[in-house]
Amino acid sequence: MSHYQILRIHSSINKPKRKLAGRSKDIQSDLWNITRIGFLHYEEKKMQKVGYIGLGLMGKSMARNILKAGFPLVVHNRSREAVEELSAEGAQPAASPSDVANQVDVVITNLPDSPDVEQVALGRAGIIEGARKGLIFVDNSTIKPATARSVAEKLGEKGVSCLDAPVSGGDIGAQQGTLVIMVGGPIQALETVRPILEAMGKTITHVGEAGAGQIAKAANQIMVAAQMVALGELLVFARKSGADPQKVVRAIQGGAAQCWTLDVKPQRLFAGNREPGFKAYMQAKDLGIVLDTARLYGIPLVSASIHNQLFNAMLEMGMSELDNSAVIGVVEALANITLLEG
């Protein structure tokens, strides 16, 4: 039953009715039941079935928010713990990416790197093997723009609409459903899945065609890396120069230096908390994507190149699993001082 038919029936109920041998109430009741059943059918048809593949630090929270929003959810992950956790909350487990794709209207991935997305999307038992015309593929991973375009082209040959939709906001944004989502791909597909994305994020921006979402995320990571390094440098600079770093932060928060990083990260560092909201090795990986893409187009990125060296130094120093703000540890080592001294 179409929405238009439902509205016509609903309209007929509200019109004046001629009494037919005491049957007007029964007729009205019958019409109301038809309307109610039809409307429920319409609402059910609107509620897309979603698959989510990749239940890591952020992916699990994002999938949970989709489930909380009322969407039927199918999940798959290499490790079973996250699958079992979400299954206990109402999600349906699937044996493989192809099994997920075969059951849903929209399949979403959130994976570590470009090769992982290629394997899950195009490999053996991958999404492509379970795909059908009309399926929408949304990738929340941060990968190379060229990979996003290649995957979109190959899945497109099977009638799948593809959106590269990387996110920003860290684990807190994933938990709270307040992520920023940058989308590349057909606008019609975006509008179809917008209610699903709104369960995960507060700001959803269509940037352009396939790959454009990944370009926006790469640009975002240039700024994030710069802020993390700058924060580490200013805190170490203040400490070794003889000022109280906490007071310095308070002094500059109201000026031109004010930003999310300055508002959120210092207190964690002052408390000695370097637990990951966004892991250092992921920041290094993202900067690698930035620099690879920049080389492809002949773009000199001087500061990003230096920041990449600092994050790679974190990996060499055994800090790959720490928060990206823990890059201050590299600055501390270079300055031969620690933030928490004294």
N, C-alpha and C positions, 0 to 999 in steps of 0.2 A: 504493500500500500504506500503510495507516494505521500509526501508532505502536503501536496496540493489537495489530494483526496481527503486527507485527515481534516484539513481546514474546512473543506466543503461540508463534511459530515458534521463537524463541530458547529458550523454556521447554521446548518439545518435544524439542529437541536434548539438553537436560540430563537428560531422563528416561531410566530404564533401557530398553534396546532389546532386543527379541527377535531372535535371529539368524534371518535368512531366507536360507538356502543361500549363506552367505558374502557376502551383499550388504549387511550392516549398515554396513560402512565406506563403501560407495558411497552408501548412503542418507544417512548422517550428512554426507558431503561435499556431497551435493546440497542438503540442508537448510541447511548452513552457507552455501553460495553464495547461496541464496535470501535468507537473513537478511542477508548482507553487501550484496547488491544493493538489497534493500528499505531497509536502513538508509541507504545512500548516497543513495537516492532521497529519503528523508525529510529528510536533512540538506540536500540540494540545494533541496528545496522550502522549507525554512526560510530559506535565504539569499536575502534580497530583493535585487532589482536596484534600484540607487539612481541617481538623476540629481542633479547638482549644477550650479546656474546662478549665476554670479557668483564669479569666481576672483581676487579682489583680495588685499590684504595678508593678511587672515585667511582668506578663503574658500578660497584655494589650499591652505593648510596643512590646513584642516579636511577638504577633499575628499581630500587625500593620506592622511590618517589613516583615512578610510573605506575607501580602496583598500587600505591596509596591513592593515586588519582582515579582508580577504578578500571584501568585497562587490563584485560586478560593478558598475562605475561608468560612467555616461555623463555627459559634461561639455559645458557651453556657456558661452561668454564673449564679450563684444563684441570684445575684442582677442584675437588668435590665439596670442600667445606662451605664455600660461599653459595654454591648451588643448593646444598642441603638447608642452609640458613634461610634462603629466600623461598624454598619449597615449603618450609614450615609456615611461612607467612602467606602462602597462597599461590606462589608461582608454580609453573609446570616445568620439570626438568626435561632436557632434550639430549640425545646421545651424541649429536654432531652439529656443526653449522648447517649442513644440508638438511638435517632433520628439523632444525629451527625454521629455516626458510620455507620448508614444505608446509608448515603449519600456520604461518602468520601473514598478515597484510603488510607489516613494516618490520624490517630486521635492522637492529642497531648494533654496531660494534664499538668497543672501546679497548684498544690493544696497544702494546708498547711501542711498535715501530713499523715502518713501511713493509718489511718482509712479512711481518705477522699478519698485516691486513691483506697482503697479496695471497698468502697461504689460506687464510680463513675465507676470503671472498672467492678465490679462483682455483684453489688447490683441490686435492682429493678429499671427497666428503665435504667440500666447501659449499658456500652459499649458492654458487652458480649451479651446482648439481641439484639443488632443491628449488631453484628459482622458477618462477613462471611469469608470464606477461602480467603487468600491473603491480608486481611487488615493488615496494620502495625500500631502498637500501640507504641507511643513514650511518655515516662513520664519525663517531665522536673522538677518534684517535687524533694525535698530532703526527702527521706524516709528511713526506715530500709532496709538494703540489703536483709534480709529474706523476707520482704514483696514484694520487687521487684521480687524475685525468685518465690514466691508463685503465684503472679498475672501472671507472664510470663507462669508458668506451666498451670494454669487454662485457660487462653486465648489461649494458644498453643493447647489445646484440641479441639478448634474450628477452628484451622488453621490460627490463628493470630500470626504474628511475633512480638515479643516484644523487645523494647530497653529501658533500664533505662538510661536516659540522663540528669542528673542534671547539673546545670549551676553555674558559678561563674562570678562575675563582677558587681553585684549590679544593682541599677536602672539606673545608667549612662550607663553601658555596655548594658543593655536591650534596652535603648532608641537608642543608637548608633549602635546596631547590632555588638558589639565587644565582646560578651560573650565567656567565655571558656566553652566548652561542653565536659563532660566526659561520654563515652558511654560504656554500657555493653549490650551484646546480639549478635545475629548472624551478622557477618560482611557483609553478602549479603544484609540484611535489611538496615544496615547502609549506604551502597553504594547507595541503592535505594533512601533513603531519604536525602542523603548528600546535594543536592541543597537546600532543605528546611532548613536544619540546618545552611547552609552557609548564609541564609538570617538573621539568628539570632546571629551567632557567628563567630569569626575569627579563633579560635583554636578548632578543633574537633579531639578528640583522642579516638580511640577504645582501651579500657582498658582490655577487656576480655569477659567472658560469662555473663549471666544474674546475676545481682547484683554487678558486678565489677564497674560499673559506680557509684553506690551509695557508695561503699567502697572508691573510689577515692574522692568523694565529702566529705565524713566523714573525710578523711585525710586532705583535704583542710581546713575544718572547725577547726581542731585542730590548724593549723597554723594561721588562721584568728583570732581565739579567743586569741591566745597567743600574736599576734601583737597588738590587741586592748587593752588588759590588760597592756602590756609592754609600749604602748604609754601613757596610762593614768598614769602609775607609773612614767615614766621618766619626764613627764610634772609637776606632783605634786612634785616629788623629786627636780627638778630644782627650782620651785617656792619657796618651803619651805626652801631650802638650801641657798637661797639668790641670785640665778642666774636668768637672764632673759630667760624664757622658749623659746621665739621665737629665740633668738640668739643661745641657745643650740641646737635647731632643725637645724638651718642653719649650725652649726658647725659639726654636726654628719651626715648630709645628704650625704656628699661626702665620707663617710667611710663605714666600714663593716655593719653598722646598716641601710644603705639605703635600702628602700623597698617602695612598692606602698603605704602602710599605712602611712609611714612617709612623703611621698611626697604629699598626698592628704588630710589626715584627720586633721593635726594640724591647718591649716588656718581656717577650719570650726569651730573648737573648740575655737580658739582665738577670733573668731567673735561671739561667743555665740550661734552658729548654731548647734543644736543637732537634726535637722529634719532627718527623717529616709531615708537612702539609703538601709539599711538592718536592719530591726527592731530587737530590743533587745530580744523580746520573741522568735523570730525565731532562733536567735543565741543560746538561752538557749535550745530550742527544738532540734537543731542540735547537741549540745553537749550531750544531753540526748541520742540521737541515737549513737553517738560515744561511750559513756560509756556502753550502753547496749550491743553493738556489742563487745566491748573489754572484758566485763565480760563473754560473750558467749564463747570467745576463750581463756580466761585466760590471758589477756594482761594487765599488770599494766600501767596505764596512770596517773602519779602523778600530773603533771602540769595541764592536762586537767580537772582533778577532782577539783582542786582548782579554775580554771577559771570558771567551771560550777557553783560553789558556788557563785562567784562574779556576774555572769549574773542572777542567780536566786535571788540574793539580789536586783538587779535592779527591778525585777518584784515585789518584796515585797515593794519596795520604790516607786512604782507607775510610773516607768520609762519604762514599757514594750513596749510602742509605739515609744520610741526614737531610734535614731541610735545606732548600737552596739558600736560605739566609745564613746557613753555617759556612758559607764562603768566607765569612769573617775570619774563620780559622786559618785560611791561607794568608790573609792580611796580617793577622796576629803573628804568624810564623815569620813573615818577612820583616815585621817591625820589632820582633823579639820582645813582645809584650802580650798579655792577655787582658781581655775586657774586664774580667772579674778580679784582677789583682787589687789588693788593698781592700 
